[in-house]
Amino acid sequence: MRLDQFSGIVAFVKVAEARSFTRAAAELGVAPASLSEAVKGLEEAWGCGCSTARPAALA
């Protein structure tokens, strides 16, 4: 596993725990866009959509 995939996994887990890219980014001390890019990179490397955007009312 490459380091960038590991970073993507860490990002994905943090987003899942926080149930929010914004909250996860704040907890990690990074910009939400950086966190989103890390998860996107993981999704591209694995060829899947690990996360899906949903309205907050459905989350």
N, C-alpha and C positions, 0 to 999 in steps of 0.2 A: 504494500500500500504506500502510495506517495504521500508526502507531507501535506500537499494541498488537499488531498482527499481526507486526510485526518482532520484538517482544519474544517472542512465541510461537514464532517460527521459531528464534530464538536458544536459547530454552529447550528446544525439541524436539531441536535438534542436540546440545546439551550432554547431554541425557538419553540420546540414541542413542550418543554417544561413551562416556559413563560406564556405559551399560547399567544405570542405576539412578537413580531419582529422588532417593534419599537422597544418593548420592555426587555427583550433578550439583549438587544444592542446596548441599552443603558446598563444592564448588569455586567456585560462584558467590557464596557468602556470603548465601544466602537460605534461608528456611524451605521444606522440601519441599512444604508445602501451597501456598505461593505459586507454586512452579514447576509444580505440578500444575494450578493454576488458569490459568496462562499457556498451557499446552499445551491445556487444555480450551477456552479461548477461541479458540485457533487452529483447533481441530477444529470448533467451532461456526461460525466465520466461513467456513470452507471447506466445511462440510457433509460432513465425513468423520471417520473414526476413525483418526487418524494413529498412535496408539499403542494397544496392547492389553495388558492385564494377563495375565501368564503366571506359572505357578509358577517359582521360581528354578531348579529342576532342569531346566526345559525351555529356559531362556534361552540 
